[in-house]
Amino acid sequence: MASGAQRRIKSISYAKYGYIFILPFFLVYFFFQLWPLINTFIVSFHGNGKSVEAWVGLQNYKDILFGGTRKVRVIHESFFECLRNTVILWVGNFIPQLALSLSLAVWFTEAQLKIPGKGFFKVVMYLPNIITAASVAVLFLQLCGQSETNPGAVNLILHKLGIVARDEASGIYKTIPLVEGVWPSRIVIMFIQTWMWFGNTMIMLMSGIQGINPSLFEAASIDGASSGQVFRKITLPLLTPIMAYTLITSMIGGLQMFDIPFLYTKTGNVKDHIKTLAVMIFQYFHAQADENKMGYAGATSVLLFFITLTLGLIAFYITRDKDEIAKKKQRKKIAQQAKKESKQFGGISL
Amino acid sequence: MSGNMKDVYGKAKDNYTAKIKLKSGILFVWFLLLTIICLLPIYILVINATRSHSDIANGLSFVPSHYLKSNWNKVFTDPGFKLCYSAFHGYKNSLIITVCSTFLTVFFSALTAYGIHVYDFKLKEISYSVILLVMMVPMQVTSAGFIAFMSDLKLTNTYWPLILPSIAAPAVVYFMRSYMKSSFPLDIVEAARIDGCGEFRTFLSIAIPMMKPAIAVQAIFAFIASWNNFYTPNMILISVDLKKKTLPMMVSALQSSDKFNDYGAIYLAIALSIIPIIIAYVLLSRFIIAGVALGGVKE
């Protein structure tokens, strides 16, 4: 057995490599992300428009969160409107998306089901995810767009299905306003998001399910468990880490939803009812020099940061690996005990 | 007695098979329906790219027409289109940025995950927690400071700010670490050390091949994310001329269709922006699905 000193030398020499290996990541991170993040905080304490240079402290936050004069109240209301839109759009696409992907992932991995063309289905369902979101937004804008004479592809399909009526005399369709309407346009965006992402989530979950030890499924099927029981008692609990990953990445993605709401407009101005926080931040940055709202943009960014952080930590807490924590505690205990024991032999720590 | 038993079991087995068959059948129909939903918008897009403006305005069709050539000419010669859309420059620019950043993301994420997983050092737990924390920072939050900083460094309107930051991809590190936890035993590193293999070589010639499935999956996701990225290029490449713009930026210019007023040409322009990646996907899909399936095989 190696003495304590020998072990220590060994561990020091390898620890060096640990630092070298993670160095590039942290270097780039500090340079391209952490410093910009700090910079954003600094911007959020400064003024807007012509007084960009002036230090205003927490005024921007106060304006956004509590309102004030009439000019400021617009920003205050706009912030909460955008937050509400973001949450509506995210929840409206995440819930159907997760339900769909989870059920598909389970069915795809169920061994006894004989479904022809499984591989083909997987390929097709993942397909929408690889298409550029900007192209998808413009494509759906074309498909959903309508004028008096041209109802657009989606409304035509709905007409054929008997949902959209047509006035026989004038030939004008009673179209659903899929671009202009409040809820129709929101539903279209939720649909686009689900359409684009369910394949991705499905693949993530499938790789998680396939990672579960197959002998567990075998044992369950020998014991006569129904597929519902297998799902609830084996698949779901063992899938928690991957589900956490999916939930967190989807949530972060949802909070920064930008491309589709930003481009899903005919006029170039994003409609108020589909404007997300990311769009709001982008617009505040890009306003004219005198009119810009740098300070507000910074403050909104910081608020978005804290919202994401809170939700992320909650998700982590709920889905944390309880076994791992118990193991860690035990390990710590053992290490402490070992430390205590080694102190009796000259105080060399391990 | 035994005949009776056979009868009972046979019936149960038949019941079971019938149930499975029924379930498979229902699921097959459901999958078929989803397939149609997935493909229909793309199909309409391709069909409409071959039709004329008035055809599209008048109604829906599922058979291609013969206006592809005139639409094509319009996209590539019409002065309005030429001002904001050039498919081949878009392909080139997007490809350069995407390939570089995908490589950097995958390589450095694997390196970081390996460093944290294999070595014991004082800041190990802290650095991993930092990475997890960092994962939650939305890009929009840093964008204000990022652009201000990049213009200080005179890096706006270049590709560097789009490529280099991909070295730090916390979500990918998180995924790779989880993968390593379950399928990369430390004994292998120990064995390599005994055989006199250097630490960096262990990583290159043992860890990377063993992590191929995870790397393949993450490379695909990174590639897609970078190829589809519209927000960052739109902020960084503020005043470049058309020849340096990425494909999503060009497509976004088509958004207000009143300016062009030819649906067929617009559909063709959108189609040109997505068809190459669909072709690449169809060619690689076997590998992609297999890679994903492999990624799940652990123990």
Chai-1 contact restraints between the chains, C-beta under 6 A:
chainA,res_idxA,chainB,res_idxB,connection_type,confidence,min_distance_angstrom,max_distance_angstrom,comment,restraint_id
A,Y14,B,Y119,contact,1.0,0.0,6.0,A-B,restraint_1
A,A15,B,Y119,contact,1.0,0.0,6.0,A-B,restraint_2
A,A15,B,F121,contact,1.0,0.0,6.0,A-B,restraint_3
A,Y17,B,Y119,contact,1.0,0.0,6.0,A-B,restraint_4
A,Y17,B,E199,contact,1.0,0.0,6.0,A-B,restraint_5
A,G18,B,G115,contact,1.0,0.0,6.0,A-B,restraint_6
A,G18,B,Y119,contact,1.0,0.0,6.0,A-B,restraint_7
A,G18,B,F121,contact,1.0,0.0,6.0,A-B,restraint_8
A,F21,B,L111,contact,1.0,0.0,6.0,A-B,restraint_9
A,F21,B,G115,contact,1.0,0.0,6.0,A-B,restraint_10
A,I22,B,T112,contact,1.0,0.0,6.0,A-B,restraint_11
A,I22,B,G115,contact,1.0,0.0,6.0,A-B,restraint_12
A,I22,B,S127,contact,1.0,0.0,6.0,A-B,restraint_13
A,P24,B,F108,contact,1.0,0.0,6.0,A-B,restraint_14
A,P24,B,I167,contact,1.0,0.0,6.0,A-B,restraint_15
A,F25,B,F108,contact,1.0,0.0,6.0,A-B,restraint_16
A,F25,B,T112,contact,1.0,0.0,6.0,A-B,restraint_17
A,F25,B,A168,contact,1.0,0.0,6.0,A-B,restraint_18
A,V28,B,I167,contact,1.0,0.0,6.0,A-B,restraint_19
A,V28,B,A168,contact,1.0,0.0,6.0,A-B,restraint_20
A,Y29,B,A168,contact,1.0,0.0,6.0,A-B,restraint_21
A,F32,B,P165,contact,1.0,0.0,6.0,A-B,restraint_22
A,Q33,B,T142,contact,1.0,0.0,6.0,A-B,restraint_23
A,P36,B,T142,contact,1.0,0.0,6.0,A-B,restraint_24
A,P36,B,G145,contact,1.0,0.0,6.0,A-B,restraint_25
A,P36,B,F146,contact,1.0,0.0,6.0,A-B,restraint_26
A,P36,B,F149,contact,1.0,0.0,6.0,A-B,restraint_27
A,L37,B,T142,contact,1.0,0.0,6.0,A-B,restraint_28
A,N39,B,G145,contact,1.0,0.0,6.0,A-B,restraint_29
A,N39,B,A148,contact,1.0,0.0,6.0,A-B,restraint_30
A,N39,B,F149,contact,1.0,0.0,6.0,A-B,restraint_31
A,T40,B,A144,contact,1.0,0.0,6.0,A-B,restraint_32
A,T40,B,G145,contact,1.0,0.0,6.0,A-B,restraint_33
A,V43,B,A144,contact,1.0,0.0,6.0,A-B,restraint_34
A,W107,B,L27,contact,1.0,0.0,6.0,A-B,restraint_35
A,Q112,B,I20,contact,1.0,0.0,6.0,A-B,restraint_36
A,L113,B,S24,contact,1.0,0.0,6.0,A-B,restraint_37
A,K114,B,S24,contact,1.0,0.0,6.0,A-B,restraint_38
A,I115,B,S24,contact,1.0,0.0,6.0,A-B,restraint_39
A,I115,B,L27,contact,1.0,0.0,6.0,A-B,restraint_40
A,I115,B,F28,contact,1.0,0.0,6.0,A-B,restraint_41
A,F121,B,F31,contact,1.0,0.0,6.0,A-B,restraint_42
A,K122,B,I289,contact,1.0,0.0,6.0,A-B,restraint_43
A,V123,B,S285,contact,1.0,0.0,6.0,A-B,restraint_44
A,V124,B,T35,contact,1.0,0.0,6.0,A-B,restraint_45
A,V124,B,C38,contact,1.0,0.0,6.0,A-B,restraint_46
A,M125,B,C38,contact,1.0,0.0,6.0,A-B,restraint_47
A,L127,B,C38,contact,1.0,0.0,6.0,A-B,restraint_48
A,P128,B,C38,contact,1.0,0.0,6.0,A-B,restraint_49
A,I130,B,I224,contact,1.0,0.0,6.0,A-B,restraint_50
A,I130,B,I277,contact,1.0,0.0,6.0,A-B,restraint_51
A,I130,B,Y281,contact,1.0,0.0,6.0,A-B,restraint_52
A,I131,B,I274,contact,1.0,0.0,6.0,A-B,restraint_53
A,T132,B,N228,contact,1.0,0.0,6.0,A-B,restraint_54
A,T132,B,P248,contact,1.0,0.0,6.0,A-B,restraint_55
A,A133,B,N228,contact,1.0,0.0,6.0,A-B,restraint_56
A,A134,B,F230,contact,1.0,0.0,6.0,A-B,restraint_57
A,A134,B,P248,contact,1.0,0.0,6.0,A-B,restraint_58
A,A134,B,V251,contact,1.0,0.0,6.0,A-B,restraint_59
A,A134,B,S252,contact,1.0,0.0,6.0,A-B,restraint_60
A,S135,B,V251,contact,1.0,0.0,6.0,A-B,restraint_61
A,S135,B,I270,contact,1.0,0.0,6.0,A-B,restraint_62
A,S135,B,S273,contact,1.0,0.0,6.0,A-B,restraint_63
A,S135,B,I274,contact,1.0,0.0,6.0,A-B,restraint_64
A,V138,B,V251,contact,1.0,0.0,6.0,A-B,restraint_65
A,V138,B,L254,contact,1.0,0.0,6.0,A-B,restraint_66
A,V138,B,Q255,contact,1.0,0.0,6.0,A-B,restraint_67
A,V138,B,I270,contact,1.0,0.0,6.0,A-B,restraint_68
A,L139,B,L45,contact,1.0,0.0,6.0,A-B,restraint_69
A,L139,B,I270,contact,1.0,0.0,6.0,A-B,restraint_70
A,N150,B,A57,contact,1.0,0.0,6.0,A-B,restraint_71
A,A153,B,I44,contact,1.0,0.0,6.0,A-B,restraint_72
A,A153,B,L60,contact,1.0,0.0,6.0,A-B,restraint_73
A,L156,B,L60,contact,1.0,0.0,6.0,A-B,restraint_74
A,I203,B,V292,contact,1.0,0.0,6.0,A-B,restraint_75
A,S207,B,V292,contact,1.0,0.0,6.0,A-B,restraint_76
A,S207,B,G295,contact,1.0,0.0,6.0,A-B,restraint_77
A,S207,B,G296,contact,1.0,0.0,6.0,A-B,restraint_78
A,Q210,B,G296,contact,1.0,0.0,6.0,A-B,restraint_79
A,G211,B,G296,contact,1.0,0.0,6.0,A-B,restraint_80
A,G211,B,K298,contact,1.0,0.0,6.0,A-B,restraint_81
A,N213,B,E299,contact,1.0,0.0,6.0,A-B,restraint_82
A,T249,B,A171,contact,1.0,0.0,6.0,A-B,restraint_83
A,I252,B,P138,contact,1.0,0.0,6.0,A-B,restraint_84
A,L255,B,P138,contact,1.0,0.0,6.0,A-B,restraint_85
A,Q256,B,P138,contact,1.0,0.0,6.0,A-B,restraint_86
A,Q256,B,M139,contact,1.0,0.0,6.0,A-B,restraint_87
A,Q256,B,Q140,contact,1.0,0.0,6.0,A-B,restraint_88
A,F258,B,Y231,contact,1.0,0.0,6.0,A-B,restraint_89
A,D259,B,F230,contact,1.0,0.0,6.0,A-B,restraint_90
A,L263,B,S252,contact,1.0,0.0,6.0,A-B,restraint_91
A,L263,B,Q255,contact,1.0,0.0,6.0,A-B,restraint_92
A,G268,B,S256,contact,1.0,0.0,6.0,A-B,restraint_93
A,A278,B,Q140,contact,1.0,0.0,6.0,A-B,restraint_94
A,I281,B,Q140,contact,1.0,0.0,6.0,A-B,restraint_95
A,A297,B,A144,contact,1.0,0.0,6.0,A-B,restraint_96
A,G298,B,A144,contact,1.0,0.0,6.0,A-B,restraint_97
A,S301,B,V141,contact,1.0,0.0,6.0,A-B,restraint_98
A,S301,B,A144,contact,1.0,0.0,6.0,A-B,restraint_99
A,L304,B,V141,contact,1.0,0.0,6.0,A-B,restraint_100
A,F305,B,V141,contact,1.0,0.0,6.0,A-B,restraint_101
A,T308,B,M136,contact,1.0,0.0,6.0,A-B,restraint_102
A,T308,B,P138,contact,1.0,0.0,6.0,A-B,restraint_103
A,L309,B,M136,contact,1.0,0.0,6.0,A-B,restraint_104
A,G312,B,M136,contact,1.0,0.0,6.0,A-B,restraint_105
